[in-house]
Amino acid sequence: MSVADPTQSASVVAQIGAFQVIRVNAGGPTHIDPNGIFWQGDTGSTAGISFSAGASISNTTTPYLYLSERFNTSDLIYRYFVPNGTYNVTLKFAEIFFNSAGQRVFNILINGTMMASNFDIVAQAPGANRAIDKTYPVTVTNGQITILLQKVTSSPKISAIQIAP
């Protein structure tokens, strides 16, 4: 009950131990996608630069997520603290700067395990301005998920991240 207005009240329901799916719009603001899903603004990285483009993104129902990115001139790291357990880590990419294969290549490591070597968004999508999602199963035993995008050619980048049990 409100002290200022006794006709008003509010309540909070906390689920102790319930894991909330982590969804991050890398390089971009907080956003609710067309499916009504909440995406947190860019969080979890301590380095890098945000970039966005007005390109038309194909191969997705949520093109807005792929119009922004975080990139770094060296390795790019995102870190999240989670309860120990098994997760699906989905990394979302679209090449919005380069147009040809071979211009941006990087390795994807999660918690020190190589998930993809020499990953090239344009080659995998295939093409620029096309969304591609990669989902990797990860078992956490140290309370965190560390995503390392390791530079091979040019600056590693990412558009969005989802971590779900």
Stockholm file with secondary structure:
# STOCKHOLM 1.0

chainA/1-165         MSVADPTQSASVVAQIGAFQVIRVNAGGPTHIDPNGIFWQGDTGSTAGISFSAGASISNTTTPYLYLSERFNTSDLIYRYFVPNGTYNVTLKFAEIFFNSAGQRVFNILINGTMMASNFDIVAQAPGANRAIDKTYPVTVTNGQITILLQKVTSSPKISAIQIAP
#=GR chainA/1-165 SS CCSSCTTCCCCCCCCTTCCCCEEEETTSCCEECTTSCEEEESCSBSSCEEEECCCCCBSCSCGGGGSEEEECSSCEEEEEECCSEEEEEEEEECCSSCCSTTSSEEEEEETTEEEEEEECHHHHTTSTTBCEEEEEEEEESSSEEEEEEEEEESCCEESEEEEEC
#=GC SS_cons         CCSSCTTCCCCCCCCTTCCCCEEEETTSCCEECTTSCEEEESCSBSSCEEEECCCCCBSCSCGGGGSEEEECSSCEEEEEECCSEEEEEEEEECCSSCCSTTSSEEEEEETTEEEEEEECHHHHTTSTTBCEEEEEEEEESSSEEEEEEEEEESCCEESEEEEEC
//
